[in-house]
Amino acid sequence: MSAPTSSDDAQPAEGTDLTAVPLTDGQGGPDDGGRAATNQGGAASRPAPRRSSVLRETAIIVVAALVLSWLIKTFLVQAFYIPSESMEDTLQIGDRVMVSRLVPSHLDVHRGDIIVFKDPGHWLPEQEKADHGPVGNAVVDALTFVGLRPNDAVGHLIKRVIGLPGDTVACAGPGKPVTVNGVAIDEPYLKPGSEPSQDAFSYTVPAKSLFVMGDNRQDSSDSRYNTGKPGGGFVPMDDVVGTAFVKVWPLSDAGLLRNPGDTFKDVPNP
């Protein structure tokens, strides 16, 4: 993209003589002090070098790009890195996903959505960020802050929404399906070989909260196993970062993360 030309780059108007003309005899004689447009060597002055203008314009473009990236990450889309196996086979360790920040601030959460949310109450064990050294840590933090590097998901979880506010989510145990408001659901996204739930449970989702489960049910610390922690195992809407809608890495597996609408189509409102 060509940088716009600044006023410093403007050329003198056609016909303008930058060299002062000395006065002839009878007009007071030559006046060295009046040669405003000459330098000490008598040569005509030249326009300022282009280098400073190019550097300034480049800096403006870079700053504008960083601000735009930060705005996109904050209000529209943010990238996240998948750190665990709880969402296999839908998502694998190391996958990168893009998350819409429009949910739930402007768009509704739906049953079946894959959401990223802040840890609502010590669901995760203490995690330490990778140490890249003082300079490396500063660079990584800066790139993550402006949205040029995926968030490493420290302090965040990714699960599938099974119950909305007011829903009753239950399972009678191994070999039995999960039910939502009394209707058994067929879950095609479960990891092959996984039980819908190896433990029996029944919970009613409070207002402004969600009930979430991982697709790899036998290896997911989700709402079922955090009922004794702050929030009772439910995810407050205010903790939802957004909805994962596309996998962007690895490229061989890139594609949309579609909501399995048929799974919940027969579930009645609470």
C-alpha positions, 0 to 999 in steps of 0.5 A: 500500500503506497503511503500518502504524500505529506506536505514535506514532500511537496515540490516547489511550484513551477517557475519558482526560483529558489536561488535569491538573485543578488541586487545589481549596482544601483539597487544597493549592491549585492546583499549576502544577508538577503540570500534567504534561499542559499546556504553557506556554500552558495548552493540553493537549498533543497526540500527536506529528505523523504526518509523522515516522511516515509518513516513517519507515515510507516509508523502511522500505518503500523500504529493504526493497524495495531489499534484496529487489531485490538479493536477487532479482538476486543469487540468482534473476533479473538483467536484461542489455542486449545490446551486440553483433550476435553473437546475431542474429537471436535477439537484437538490439543493445539488447535486454534479457533476463532471466537465471536465476541458478539456473543452474548453481548449482541447475539444469543447463546444457543444449546449446542454452541461451543463457548469459551469462558473465563474460569467461573470458580477454580474449575482449573488447577493452578496454571503457569504461563510458559516463560519466554524470558523478560523480553520474550514474555513482554513481546508475547503479552503485547502480541496477545493484547493486540490480537496478533497472537492466539490467547493461550487459554490460561484461565479460560475453558472451552465447552459445549452448551447443553442447558440454557437458563431454566433448563433441567439437564439430567442423565440416569447414568452409564448407557443412558442419554442426556435429557434436556427438559425431559427430552433425550438428545442424540449427541453426534459430536461425542468422542467415539466410545464416550458415554453421554455421562458415566455418572447420574445427575440432574440439575436445573440451570439458574437464571443468567447461567449455562450448563456446559459439557465437554465432547470427550465426556470421560475426560472433561471437568465440566458442569457435572463435576464443579457443583461444589465450587463457586457458582455451583458448576454453572457458567455465568453469562458474564463470564462468556467470552464468545462462541467458537465458530471456526477452526483455523489451525491446523490448515488440514482440519480448518472449517466451520464449527457448526451448531448441531441444531437437530440435536436440540430441535425437540427440546421444549422451553422450560 
